[in-house]
Amino acid sequence: MAQSGLPLVYQKLMKFALYLIAFVIAALIIPFFIPSGGQQEGVDPNSNLPWQITVDGQGGSEIFGLKPGVSTLAEVRQRFGPELEVAIVAEPEEIGTLEGYYASVSLGFVMAKMVVTVNATNELISSMRERALKAQHMESTTRKITLNAEDLAAADSLAVKAISVIPTVNIDEATVIQRFGQPGERVVLSEKRVHLLYPQQGLDVMVASDGKELLQYVAPRDFASLREPLRAALAAQPASPGQ
């Protein structure tokens, strides 16, 4: 009889289960902590990881094999699969944005949700809404409006202007800086929301202490589309006492 009072076979099963859980956790977390130069032997260095951003020096960039502002929705499907859900997402009294959504994609070692925002004019979105099949309510009063078949096919030729990912693993600010370097700007919207801005890479990383982190990618030439809403939000905040 083992010292714990449990049969030896049960002890072995429990140890195996603990090893398995530890392995799974390590597989999810370790990629965020391994230094960039420390690629493992036999691992492709261009393996779609969130910090592998390539810039062309002319205002363009490439991430996950896609070029924000250039790659089309069809290319997103080719890259990540046909499961892409395309719809107009709209707040009350707003025309909305045309978006594509993946519930789960593999970004190298990292699993994440992905949203791509399509470069569509308000006029085009308004026309699509008029021809839409149905509208579903999402969180709060946000609506998801499904396109008809013709508009859905036509949307594939439109360029993607922004790519957003929500990793399944929580990452803190120190880990973001380790992976991406020091940000060009740090914007604190609240005690629980901090945005780390990387204009040269076209990246905004929102670190949330009470939820999931959000990484938003645009072409560096279009970085104002990420920065300006943050500045507007800061300007709308009440002044702190003593200011």
C-alpha positions in Angstrom: 0.0 0.0 0.0 1.3 3.5 -0.9 2.0 6.0 1.9 -0.9 8.2 0.9 -3.4 5.3 1.5 -4.4 5.3 -2.2 -3.6 2.3 -4.5 -0.5 2.9 -6.6 -2.4 2.8 -9.9 -4.6 5.8 -8.7 -1.5 7.7 -7.7 0.0 7.2 -11.2 -3.2 8.3 -12.9 -3.4 11.4 -10.8 0.2 12.3 -11.6 -0.4 11.7 -15.3 -3.5 14.1 -15.2 -1.4 16.8 -13.5 1.4 16.5 -16.0 -1.1 16.7 -18.9 -2.8 19.9 -17.4 0.7 21.5 -16.9 1.7 20.7 -20.5 -1.5 22.3 -21.9 -1.0 25.4 -19.8 2.6 25.7 -20.8 1.8 25.2 -24.5 -0.6 28.2 -24.3 1.5 30.6 -22.2 5.2 29.9 -23.1 5.1 31.5 -26.6 4.4 34.9 -25.0 7.6 34.7 -22.9 10.2 33.1 -25.2 12.5 35.9 -26.6 12.0 36.6 -30.3 15.4 35.4 -31.2 14.8 32.1 -29.5 13.1 30.1 -32.3 13.0 26.4 -31.6 14.8 24.1 -34.1 12.5 23.0 -36.8 9.9 25.7 -36.1 9.1 28.1 -39.0 10.1 31.6 -37.9 7.2 33.0 -40.1 4.5 31.1 -38.3 1.8 33.8 -38.1 2.6 34.8 -34.5 0.9 38.1 -33.4 4.2 40.0 -32.9 5.6 39.1 -36.4 4.7 42.3 -38.2 6.5 43.2 -41.4 6.5 46.9 -42.6 7.5 48.0 -46.0 8.7 51.5 -45.2 6.1 53.1 -47.3 3.2 53.0 -44.9 2.2 49.4 -45.5 2.5 46.3 -43.3 1.8 42.6 -43.3 0.6 40.4 -40.5 -0.8 36.8 -40.5 0.0 36.7 -44.2 -2.4 39.6 -44.8 -1.8 43.3 -45.8 -4.3 45.7 -44.1 -5.8 48.0 -46.6 -4.8 45.7 -49.5 -5.8 42.1 -48.9 -9.4 41.3 -49.7 -12.0 39.4 -47.8 -11.5 36.5 -50.2 -7.9 36.3 -49.3 -8.8 36.2 -45.6 -11.0 33.1 -46.4 -8.1 31.5 -48.3 -5.8 32.1 -45.4 -8.0 31.1 -42.5 -10.8 29.0 -43.9 -14.3 29.2 -45.2 -15.9 29.5 -41.7 -15.7 33.3 -41.9 -19.0 34.9 -40.8 -19.6 38.1 -42.6 -22.3 40.6 -41.5 -23.0 44.3 -40.8 -22.5 45.1 -37.1 -24.4 48.2 -36.0 -25.1 50.2 -32.9 -28.5 51.9 -32.6 -28.7 55.0 -34.8 -25.5 54.0 -36.7 -25.1 52.7 -40.2 -22.6 50.1 -38.9 -19.5 48.4 -40.2 -19.0 45.4 -42.5 -17.1 42.7 -40.6 -15.9 39.2 -40.9 -15.6 37.0 -37.8 -13.8 33.8 -36.8 -14.7 32.2 -33.5 -11.2 30.5 -33.4 -8.1 30.8 -35.5 -4.6 29.5 -35.0 -1.9 32.2 -35.0 1.2 30.1 -34.7 1.1 28.7 -31.2 -1.6 31.1 -30.1 -5.4 30.6 -30.5 -7.6 33.6 -30.8 -10.8 35.1 -32.0 -10.4 37.3 -35.1 -12.5 40.1 -36.5 -11.6 41.8 -39.8 -13.2 45.2 -40.7 -13.9 45.6 -44.3 -13.2 48.9 -46.2 -16.8 49.7 -47.3 -18.4 53.1 -47.7 -21.4 54.2 -45.7 -23.4 54.3 -48.9 -22.5 50.7 -49.7 -23.3 49.5 -46.2 -26.6 51.4 -46.3 -27.5 49.7 -49.6 -26.5 46.3 -48.2 -28.7 46.9 -45.1 -31.7 47.6 -47.4 -31.2 44.2 -49.1 -30.2 42.4 -45.9 -31.9 39.1 -44.9 -32.2 39.5 -41.2 -30.9 41.2 -38.1 -29.8 39.5 -34.9 -29.3 41.2 -31.5 -25.8 40.8 -30.1 -24.6 42.2 -26.7 -26.6 45.1 -25.5 -28.5 46.6 -28.4 -25.9 45.9 -31.0 -27.3 44.2 -34.1 -25.7 41.8 -36.5 -27.2 42.1 -40.0 -26.8 39.2 -42.4 -26.2 40.0 -46.1 -28.1 38.6 -49.0 -26.3 36.1 -51.2 -25.3 38.6 -53.9 -23.9 41.2 -51.4 -22.1 38.4 -49.6 -20.3 37.3 -52.8 -19.5 40.9 -53.7 -18.0 41.6 -50.3 -15.2 39.1 -51.0 -13.6 41.6 -53.4 -13.4 44.4 -50.8 -10.2 45.1 -49.0 -9.8 44.6 -45.3 -8.7 47.8 -43.5 -8.3 46.4 -40.0 -7.6 43.1 -38.3 -8.4 42.6 -34.6 -7.6 39.5 -32.5 -8.5 38.5 -29.0 -6.0 35.8 -27.7 -7.4 33.0 -25.6 -4.5 33.5 -23.1 -4.5 36.6 -20.9 -1.4 38.7 -21.3 -0.2 41.6 -19.1 1.5 44.8 -20.0 5.0 43.5 -19.2 4.5 40.6 -21.6 3.2 42.9 -24.4 6.3 45.1 -24.0 8.6 42.0 -24.0 7.0 40.8 -27.3 6.5 44.1 -29.1 9.0 46.5 -27.5 8.4 49.8 -25.8 5.2 51.5 -27.2 5.3 54.8 -28.9 2.5 56.0 -26.7 0.7 54.7 -23.6 -3.0 55.8 -23.3 -4.8 55.1 -20.0 -8.5 55.2 -20.4 -9.3 53.8 -17.0 -7.8 51.8 -14.1 -8.7 48.7 -16.0 -8.0 49.7 -19.6 -4.6 50.7 -21.0 -3.7 51.1 -24.7 -0.2 50.5 -25.9 0.3 52.2 -29.3 2.8 51.2 -31.9 2.4 53.7 -34.8 5.3 52.4 -36.8 3.8 48.9 -36.8 0.2 50.0 -37.1 -0.7 48.3 -33.8 -2.9 49.1 -30.8 -2.8 46.6 -27.9 -5.5 47.1 -25.3 -4.5 45.5 -22.0 -7.5 44.8 -19.7 -7.2 43.8 -16.1 -10.8 42.6 -16.0 -11.1 40.9 -19.4 -9.4 39.7 -22.6 -6.7 41.7 -24.4 -7.4 43.1 -27.8 -4.8 43.6 -30.6 -5.8 45.8 -33.5 -3.7 46.0 -36.7 -4.0 48.6 -39.5 -1.5 49.8 -42.1 0.9 52.3 -40.4 -0.3 54.9 -42.8 -3.8 54.5 -41.4 -2.8 54.6 -37.7 -4.9 57.7 -37.0 -8.0 55.5 -37.3 -6.8 53.8 -34.1 -5.3 56.8 -32.3 -8.0 59.4 -32.9 -10.9 57.6 -31.1 -8.7 57.2 -28.1 -7.8 60.9 -28.0 -11.5 61.7 -28.4 -12.3 59.3 -25.5 -9.7 61.0 -23.3 -11.0 64.5 -24.2 -14.5 63.4 -23.2 -13.4 62.3 -19.7 -14.1 64.6 -16.8 -11.0 66.4 -15.5 -9.3 64.9 -12.4 -9.5 66.8 -9.1 -6.9 69.5 -8.9 -6.5 69.9 -12.7 
